[in-house]
Amino acid sequence: MSGGLTSVDRLSSGLSAGAAFADVRAEPYKTASAPREHTTMRLVSTPFNPTPPGAILHPVRTADGVHLRTARWTPPHGARGTVTILTGRAEFIEKYYETIRNLLDRGLSVAIFDWRGQGGSARQLKNPRKGHIDDFSLYERDFSAFVTEVLEPSCPEPWFGLAHSMGAAIVLAIARAGRCPLDRLVLSSPMIGLASMKWPRVTRGFVEALDAVGLGGAFPRRGGSKIGAMLPFDGNPLTSDPVRYARTASIVAANPELGLGHPTIGWLDAAFRLMREFEDPDFPRRTLTPTLVIAAGADRVADTRAAERFASRLRAGRMVIVEGAEHELLMERDVFRDQFFAAFDAFVPGVEGVRARAVS
């Protein structure tokens, strides 16, 4: 991004993590076992972004007591399977309404949820604008509760995953551990590494030290509670589509409770720990779930080259790069989204034939 923004600033705009830190603002915080009850257990519909018809809202409670907002849809003429959408940092269900319609048109059921600490799910700190987690393994508790309470009783198989950025990193860790029930994964701009991060070892060490001395709940130096989705379009590192960017902003304007500010030092430390695991060459080799990685050629948030290295080692994977696209492929212009869905349709069994009949 122009203007001298660091990888942490770009991540804070939409994804995740770090550069120079100082002047931190500490806040005592409770762990995820006792989250703050800041939830929005309804779906927000606006004229610019109406809720797809047939939505079924599911409040879910995780094993450690965190309340999650989940929703699902079924196509009108029967489903050929279910796509679980696993969102990125600071995202929320409503941002994916267009994508949900695209998937329903392909004859697929859709299920989606907000991770703990964002969207309409319970926040982790007193300040609901802080994006916080103690460890990314806690997100697996969200996924496990979602599978048990939504996917298994209500969603037809086969099950596919469509995961963006942070969501892609989380589901990769679950798949690597052999605990992923999804039959195939499509990863959009996965958070394997951060783009153009200067002095990564120094940054990681500094963040780790701040977290260790009890500043995990603090913002980094440039961090704050201002909602990232409300920042101006010009210079944003997420999408080149001004209409879709404005749509996201309009959703948050209609319901500010969905918005999130910068990640905390604790979140950054947890993200760095997970990304360090991805550097192990054996990590992708031991990930057996068939996986399609779709990366953005002009990504200024996630490191496309790191994703290439990772994908080249997958035992059951392939990679497609959408040249010229920014980080949020599903919020990009049609010329880029069409390439994304062409790769998706070729990878998800049975979808290509459905689309061909729909066009004819």
N, C-alpha and C positions, 0 to 999 in steps of 0.2 A: 504494500500500500504506500502511496505517496505521503509526503509530510513527515517521514522519519519514524513511522510507527513501528514498534517492535512486534515480535511474534506474540507476546503476551497481550498487547493491545488488540491485535487482530483476533486472537482467540477470545478475548473478552467481548469483542463485538459480536461474536457468534459461536465460538467453540471453546477454547481453553487456553493457554498458559504462557508464560513468563519471560521477563527480562530484568530490568533494574528495579530493585526494591529498596525502600527506605520509608521513613515517616509512616509506619504501619499504624493502623488503628485497631487495637486489641479489643476483643469482646469475649467475656467468659461464655462458653457454649456447652450445651449438653450433647451427648452422643446420639446416634440414630435410634438408640433404644428408648429415648424419650423425646421425640420430635415435637416441634411447635405445631399446633393445629392451625395451619393456614391453608385451607382447602377451598376449591371451587368445584363443587359436585354438580355441575351443570355444564352444558355445552353452549358456547357463545355463538350466536348467529347474527350476521350483519348483512345489509343489502349488498355490500361489496363481496361478502364471503358467507353465503348461506350454508347452513348445515345440510349435508346430503340427507335425503329422506331415508327413513327407516332406522335411524340411529337408536341403539340400545345402550344406555349408560349403566356401567357396573362400578359401584364403589367396592374397592378391594382393600383388605387389611393384611399386611404382611405378617410373617411369623414374629417379627420384633415390634409389632404394633404400629407400623406406619400406614396411614391411610393414603391410598392411591386412587386416582381417577382413571378409569378405563372406559372404552367404548368399542362397539363392534357394529358391523353392517353386513347384510347378506344380499346378494344380487337377486332381482325379482324372479329369475327363471332357473334357480338352482345354481349351486357353486361347484367349481372344479377343484376346490381347495381353499386354503386361507392364507392370506399374507399378513404377517405381524409386522407392523411398522415400529421400529425402534429409533426414537428421535435423538437429535444431537443436544448439546448443552444449550440451555436456556430456551429450548423449543417447547411446543405445546400442541395438543391434538388439533386445534382449529387451524393451525398453519398448514396442515396436510389435507384439508378438505378437497382441494383440486386433485391431489394424488389419489385420495380415496375414491373419488368419482372415476378416475382413470382405471383403477383396479377393478371396481365394480363392473365397468364396461367390458372388462376382459373376462367376466364370469367368475371372479374370485371374491370370496368373502374377505373382509378386512377387520382386523382387531388392532387396537392401538392403546397405549397408556402413557401417562406422564410419569417420568422417573421421580423418585423422592427428591424434594428440594426445588422442584420447578413445576411450571404449568399449574394445573389445578390440584396437584398432590400436596401432601403436608410438607411444609418447610422444615429445615433442620436447625435454624437459628432464630433468635428473637427478631432480627432484622430480616423480613421476608424477601428482600431484594438481594441478599447475599447468596451466591451460588456455592453451596458447601457440601462436602462429603469427607468423611474421615478416611475411607478406603473404598476403592472401586468394587471390592468384593461385596459391599453392602448392596450394590445395584443388582447383584444376582438374586438377592432376597426379593426384590421387586419383580424380577422376571419369573422367579419360581412361583410366587403368589399369583401372578397373572396367568401362568400356564395352568395352575391347579384350579383356579376359580373361573377362568374365562375360556381359555383354549380347549381344555379337555372336555368340559361339559357342553360347550356351545358351538364349537367351530369345526367344520368338516375338514378331514384330512384329504390330501397331504398338506403339511404346514410349511410355509416358506417364510423366510425373514427378509425384510427390506430395511436395512439399518444405515443410518447416516452418522458419520463423524464419531462423536463420543459413543453413540449407540452401537456403531460398528466395532469399536474397541471393546466394549463390554461383552458383546455376543461372541467375539473372537476368543476372549478369555474363557467364556463358558464352554465354547466348542472345544478349545484346546484341552480342557479338563474332562471332556467326554460327557458333559451334562447337558448338551443342547438337543432338545427334541425336534428341532426344525430340520426338515429334509434337505433344504438348500438355502444358501445365504446369498443375497445380493447386497454388496457393501458400497455405499456411496461416499466418496471422499473419506475413507477411513482414517481415524486418528492414530496412525502408526507412528508418526513423528510430526514435529512442527516445522513449518516452512521458515527458512532464513533466520533461524535462531542463532544469535551470536553467543559465543562462550557457553555452550550448553552445559558443560560440566560445572562451571562456576555457578551458573544460574540454578542448576539442580541442587548443588551443595548449599547454596545460600537459602533456598526455599526450605530444604530439609532442616536446616539449622533453626530457622524461624519457627517452623512447625514444632520442632522438638522442645523449644523453650516456652511453648504455650500460646503461640500467636497464630495457631491454625485458623481461628475464627476471624482473623483480621483481613482487611483488604490489603493488597499490595499498594505500593506508593501511588500509582496512577489509577488505582481502583476506586470505585464508588458505587452508589446505589442507582445512578441514572440508568434507565432501561435501555439496553443495547438496541432493541428493535425500534426505538424512537429516534435514533441518530440520523443525521441527514444522509440522503442517498449518495451524494457526490463523494467519491473516495472510498466508499464502503468496499470491504474485501469479500463480500458474500455472493453477490449476483450483479450481472450487468442489465437486469431487467427492472426498469423503474416502476412498472405497473405492479409486478408481484412484490417488489420491495415495499411499495406503498400499501399494498393489501395487508401485509404482515403488521405494518405500523398501525393501520386502521383497526385491526383486531385488538391490539394492546390498548389503543386509545379508548375503545369501547369497554374494555375490562382491564384496567391496569394491574389487577391482582395476578394476571397471567405473566406479567413482565418480570424480568430478572436483570440485575446489574452484573457487576464483575464477579469472577470466581474468587474465592478466598485463598489464602496461602495454603490452607489444608487441602482444598480441592486441587490446587496446582501440584502439591507434593504427591498426592495420590495419583494424579494423572501421569506425572513423571515416572513414578514407580512402575505403573503398568506399561508405559511406552518403553521403559528400559527392558522389560521382559520380551517385548517384540523384537529387540535387537538380537536375541538368541537365535541362531540359525535353525535350531531344532524346534522352535516354537511352531512355525508354519508347517514343518514336516510332520508334526504330530497332530495337526489339525485335520481331521478326516472328513468333516462335513463338506460336501461339494460347494464351492464358493466362487462367485463372480465378483471381482473387484472392478468398480467403475470409478475412475479417478478424473479429476478436473485438470486439464492441461495448464490453466492459468491460475491454479490454486495458490493463494497467498496466506492460507491458514494451515492446512495440512500439507505435509511433505509428500509430493507425488513420487519423487524418486525413492523415498523410503518405502512407499506402498508398492512400487515396482519390485524392489528387492524382496520384499516380503512375499508378494504374489508369485514371484518366480520360484519360490521354494515350496509352495503349497503342493501337496500330493494330489489333491483333487480340485484344482483351481485354475482360473484364467483371469486375464486382466484386459480391460478396455480403457483407453484414455480418450476423453472427449476434449479435443484440442480447442483452446480458446475459451473454455468455460471456467467460471469462477467456482468457489467452494461449494455453494449450495446448488447442486445440479438440478434438483427438483423444483427450485425456485428461479431457475434460469430462463432465458428466452427460449421460444419454441424450437429454434434451430438446434439448441443443445439438448433440450428435454426429449425431442424426437429421437436423437441418437441414444440417449439413455434408455428409452423404452424399447428401441429396436434390439438392443443388447439384452434387456430384461426379457422380452418376448421369446428370444431365441434360447434363453437359458431355463426359463420356467416351463416345465412340461405341460403341453396341452393348450397353452395360451396362444401360440402362433396361429393354430387352426381356427380358434375362436375369432381372432382379429380378422383373419382372411374372410371368413363367412360374413362378418359384420360389414366389411367394406364392400363385398359383392352384393 
